[in-house]
Amino acid sequence: MSNANVLPLVDPATVAPCCPPLTERPLTAEESERTAAMFKALGDPVRLRLFSLVASHEGGEACVCDISDVGVSQPTVSHHLKKLKQAGLLTSERRGTWVYYRVEPSVMAAMGRTLAAWAT
């Protein structure tokens, strides 16, 4: 019997964004700080790689045991995953001795909407 949880799909149109699209209006100081923290967390190559491994992993979640081979030590992997969680980009769940990470879908939808105006 599997204890895997099925995560609901999030409609990006219904998600309250962290901030408005950059072309809509200037960001407030609070919106700028929140958004900068997310992008700063992704500004490190190891963190970006870990984030990509989790996001692209089958089922939308990854065990730390499956994503720890990124060229740095295990304590460094844990540090980077912690930073991604603190920025609100990942959530985690402990199952036995392993921790499973998921991309926070509402944050991703909001970040996508922030940059969407430039994608056209």
C-alpha positions in Angstrom: 0.0 0.0 0.0 1.4 3.4 -1.0 1.2 6.4 1.3 1.9 8.8 -1.5 -0.2 11.9 -1.5 -1.7 13.3 -4.7 -1.3 17.0 -4.9 -4.1 19.0 -6.4 -3.4 21.0 -9.5 -3.4 24.8 -9.1 -5.0 27.0 -11.6 -2.5 30.0 -12.0 -5.4 32.3 -12.7 -6.9 31.7 -9.3 -3.6 32.1 -7.3 -3.1 35.3 -5.4 0.4 36.3 -6.6 3.2 37.4 -4.4 3.3 40.5 -6.5 1.8 42.0 -9.6 3.3 41.5 -13.1 6.4 43.8 -13.2 4.8 45.8 -16.1 1.5 46.4 -14.2 2.8 48.8 -11.6 5.8 49.4 -9.4 6.3 46.9 -6.6 5.8 48.0 -3.0 8.8 47.6 -0.6 7.2 44.5 0.9 6.5 42.9 -2.5 10.0 43.6 -3.6 11.5 42.0 -0.5 9.4 38.9 -0.9 10.0 38.5 -4.6 13.8 39.2 -4.3 14.1 36.5 -1.6 12.6 33.9 -4.0 14.8 34.9 -6.9 17.9 35.2 -4.7 17.3 31.6 -3.5 17.3 30.5 -7.2 20.4 32.7 -7.9 22.7 30.0 -6.6 23.6 27.3 -9.2 23.3 24.4 -6.7 19.9 25.6 -5.4 18.7 26.1 -9.0 19.7 22.6 -9.8 18.1 21.1 -6.7 14.9 23.1 -7.4 15.0 21.8 -11.0 15.5 18.2 -9.8 12.5 18.5 -7.5 10.3 20.2 -10.0 11.0 17.7 -12.8 10.9 14.6 -10.6 8.2 12.1 -11.4 5.1 12.8 -9.4 6.1 16.3 -8.5 8.0 15.4 -5.4 11.5 14.0 -4.7 13.1 12.2 -1.8 16.3 13.8 -0.7 17.9 10.5 -1.3 17.1 10.9 -5.1 18.4 14.4 -5.5 21.5 14.7 -3.3 24.1 13.9 -6.0 24.7 17.5 -7.2 28.5 17.7 -6.6 28.4 19.0 -3.0 28.3 17.2 0.4 25.1 16.1 2.0 25.2 18.8 4.7 25.5 21.4 1.9 22.6 19.9 0.1 20.5 20.1 3.3 21.6 23.8 3.7 20.5 24.7 0.2 17.2 22.8 0.5 16.6 24.7 3.8 17.2 28.0 1.9 14.7 27.0 -0.8 12.2 26.2 1.9 12.8 29.5 3.7 12.2 31.4 0.4 8.8 29.6 0.1 9.8 27.7 -3.0 9.7 24.2 -1.6 7.7 22.3 1.0 8.8 19.1 2.7 7.4 16.1 4.5 9.2 13.6 6.6 8.3 10.0 5.9 10.2 7.6 8.1 13.9 8.5 7.8 13.6 10.4 4.5 12.4 13.8 3.7 10.4 14.4 0.5 10.4 17.8 -1.2 7.7 19.4 -3.4 7.7 22.6 -5.4 5.2 25.0 -3.8 2.7 25.4 -6.8 1.1 28.6 -5.7 4.5 30.3 -5.5 5.6 29.1 -8.8 2.3 30.3 -10.4 2.8 33.7 -8.8 6.4 34.0 -10.0 5.4 33.0 -13.5 2.7 35.7 -13.5 5.2 38.2 -12.3 7.4 37.6 -15.4 4.6 36.6 -17.8 4.3 40.1 -19.4 7.8 39.8 -20.8 7.3 36.4 -22.2 5.1 37.6 -25.1 
